[in-house]
Amino acid sequence: MSTSPVLAVEMTDITKAFNSVPVLREVNFELMVGEVHALAGENGAGKSTLMKILQGVYQRDSGEVKVLGEVVSLTDTFAARAAGIGMVFQEFSLIPTLTVWQNIFLTAEPLGKFGLINDGLARKKAQEIFDDMGVAVDVTALLEHLPTALWQLTEIAKALAQNARVLIMDEPTASLAKHETNALFELIERLKARGISIIYISHRMDEVYRVADRITVLRDGQNALTAKLADVTPAQIVAAIVGREMSGNLTYEDRSARISKDAVLRVTGLGSGRRLSNISFDLHRGEILGLAGLMGSGRTELVNTLFGIDRAHAGSVEIDGKNVSIRNPGHAISLGLALIPEDRRAQGLVLEHSVQENLTLPLLDGLKGGLLLSTQKIVERAREMIATFSIKVADQRMPVAKLSGGNQQKVVIGKWLGTDPSILMMDEPTAGVDIGTKQEILAMVREIADDGKAVILISSELPELLSVSDRILVLRDGEVVRNFLRADIPSEEFLQLAVQGA
Amino acid sequence: MSTPSTQMMRSLKFVKRFDWRQNIIYVGFVVVFILFAILLGDSGFTSTNNLLNIARQTATISIMAVAMTFVIATAEIDLSIGSVAGLASVVSAMAMSSFGLVAGVVAGLAVGLVVGAINGGLVAWLKVPSFLVTLGMLGLVVGVARWITASAPVPIADATFIQIFGGGDFGPLPSLLVWAVVFVAVGAVVMNKTKFGRQVRATGGNTQAAMFTGVNTARIKFYVLLLSGVVAAIAGMLYAGRLQSGRFQWGTGDELSVIAAVILGGTSLFGGRGAVIGSLFGALFIGLVNNGLILAGLDVSQQQVVRGAIIIVAVALSSKKKTS
């Protein structure tokens, strides 16, 4: 009786259906005390449903959940929290206008005399939690004044303050720079040593190998693989995720024959605010230009400036040999530019509007019958686009919010390709999408370039960048520090070093 | 082409998919109408005269609600419309007495253009919240109207003006009714069938995404507030024509009825949706309730209490999240 349980979480034969469509079919998942267990699978494979059952957001139809050896009912999120389940949200559940300690103790403030909040004690406790985590943070700082990396750590501290024994981390490195990611991994090691168990959801294979002990893969709502990472190869994991062996889409093919000699875009000495200075490069028809760099190196700022969202203060931009001064996105579109923005939910889509409305928003001029918009033309155009980009949607009048992340991204890409741009800029187009969709998107990028369009691609995943780019610019502190032809990059490590500035 | 069974499937599906937030106003309208028809049939509720009266009394609210639907669909608000109506009525009356009919109409419209342009400019380009801009404008405009008239009414004698702006009939129909029908019809078409309408809803649904898509969101906000000002000025002239005078009090408090009508009609205060026909029924619903309570013999204070309660319940129902 006195021996402590070995299993932090044991989920057995979990079944769940929505509107009689099965989402989880007899799924098993176990997490040992002090273990980091990766959970992988395509979007829609059932990962988030399984985790929401563990957090008490959804109720399972059948099956059993044990936390630390005891059967728990998990009727709501409070029950899950009381059982020791903590969630580190991908979209942060923090209030920017409160301080770090106020966020950590929100709804669980330690009270002092007369039922008033004991600020001193709360601050001290918050500081202790961060000290235990080995992280230096001013707990009295307002959250909005801190970098995003510290938001993530505050989320973790918040979960620990509620005595979480199990932490669920959903794509925790998505918004982190390399050194911040390293700090997070070191923290995960320390948490493990203290007996905290972690479920680590990620699409990034290198991270999974670095941080996790075991991996469970779900496919179509069923267990596809559970293994020690020491015992499986990345190829086996990918095969389990997609259910088939991947073709060699991640290897670069020489496309130099397809790239035209004349520049479609020529940027000279471009500067914008304090974040971009003296940027110069050419982009040719049929070329895929990769932008590499850390978070904040100026990649997003560069494409935003070219698209007229940020103002250029210095330098010149030529399109097809003509000097242009881009005033706003509408002007950029008329010049043949398109930008697939970094944050598809905030910048790419009107979530509550239908798939059809989102797809046709930039195309309305071509969808008129006389003075008014033609519903028939809109419906047909959207139907064609859904077919072309193989967007999985039951009804094109459905709000785009109900689509999976990968399909939402396809809507954003489809919307932009519909404008038939001559220069397509894509900012992290594969972030947070599953590996199958990722392959589809990369194949699409190649096709677009083969079609004679020029592409600028931003990606933080170097293997992806290396697999499609014909040329790679490395940015650091708002400047272009290197300009490589793909053929001159011998390995991922070489590029990684250039990005890190070593 | 479809067989009866698929048609039934479709109607079943329709019942399941029925969006309460969007459509509660029609249900509410019918229920309240039937209720009043039964309870107040003896007091003449269902007489043609009374029904036309309701339509006439709610016409100005309906017209302003059409413009407000666009404003709210972009997630902005315009609190200045009632006072703009008042100022337009007095400016129009004053200009008419000195320079004639055309000058009067032009002057009235100019009030809406100027106030709407100031509201729109401050919101669109200086990024001042529309709530604050138009709240300030409300007081300012009333002040100007009282100042230039010394708070006195300005009589209107021009028969043509009265005939066109709400006092007379167009053929068999009261002109106010015709104005309202035209505004609602044009508004509904613009919202649903034009690029402008789509861009208005995209701007309200997600300003950032709309901007990234090449929608000039600042210009959309400017136009919507400009439109709201101009339409409020027209409503003011309709008051002036119907009541044969310009007075700063015309339209006082209308902004609240108009906003209530728009929300009742299924437009989201958070932007992204705009139901013009719904706004019309929202306005008619409010008119129906006002009329019924008067016929029921309630005194003014009781009317206020009951009307407030009915609007709270109806707005609560119409802003309830759709349960899928």
Boltz contact constraints between the chains, C-beta under 6 A:
constraints:
  - contact:
      token1: [A, 329]
      token2: [B, 214]
      max_distance: 6.0
  - contact:
      token1: [A, 330]
      token2: [B, 214]
      max_distance: 6.0
  - contact:
      token1: [A, 330]
      token2: [B, 216]
      max_distance: 6.0
  - contact:
      token1: [A, 333]
      token2: [B, 214]
      max_distance: 6.0
  - contact:
      token1: [A, 341]
      token2: [B, 212]
      max_distance: 6.0
  - contact:
      token1: [A, 346]
      token2: [B, 208]
      max_distance: 6.0
  - contact:
      token1: [A, 347]
      token2: [B, 208]
      max_distance: 6.0
  - contact:
      token1: [A, 347]
      token2: [B, 209]
      max_distance: 6.0
  - contact:
      token1: [A, 347]
      token2: [B, 212]
      max_distance: 6.0
  - contact:
      token1: [A, 348]
      token2: [B, 209]
      max_distance: 6.0
  - contact:
      token1: [A, 349]
      token2: [B, 209]
      max_distance: 6.0
  - contact:
      token1: [A, 350]
      token2: [B, 202]
      max_distance: 6.0
  - contact:
      token1: [A, 350]
      token2: [B, 205]
      max_distance: 6.0
  - contact:
      token1: [A, 350]
      token2: [B, 206]
      max_distance: 6.0
  - contact:
      token1: [A, 350]
      token2: [B, 209]
      max_distance: 6.0
  - contact:
      token1: [A, 352]
      token2: [B, 205]
      max_distance: 6.0
  - contact:
      token1: [A, 352]
      token2: [B, 272]
      max_distance: 6.0
  - contact:
      token1: [A, 353]
      token2: [B, 205]
      max_distance: 6.0
  - contact:
      token1: [A, 361]
      token2: [B, 202]
      max_distance: 6.0
  - contact:
      token1: [A, 361]
      token2: [B, 213]
      max_distance: 6.0
  - contact:
      token1: [A, 362]
      token2: [B, 213]
      max_distance: 6.0
  - contact:
      token1: [A, 362]
      token2: [B, 214]
      max_distance: 6.0
  - contact:
      token1: [A, 364]
      token2: [B, 195]
      max_distance: 6.0
  - contact:
      token1: [A, 364]
      token2: [B, 198]
      max_distance: 6.0
  - contact:
      token1: [A, 372]
      token2: [B, 193]
      max_distance: 6.0
  - contact:
      token1: [A, 372]
      token2: [B, 194]
      max_distance: 6.0
  - contact:
      token1: [A, 373]
      token2: [B, 193]
      max_distance: 6.0
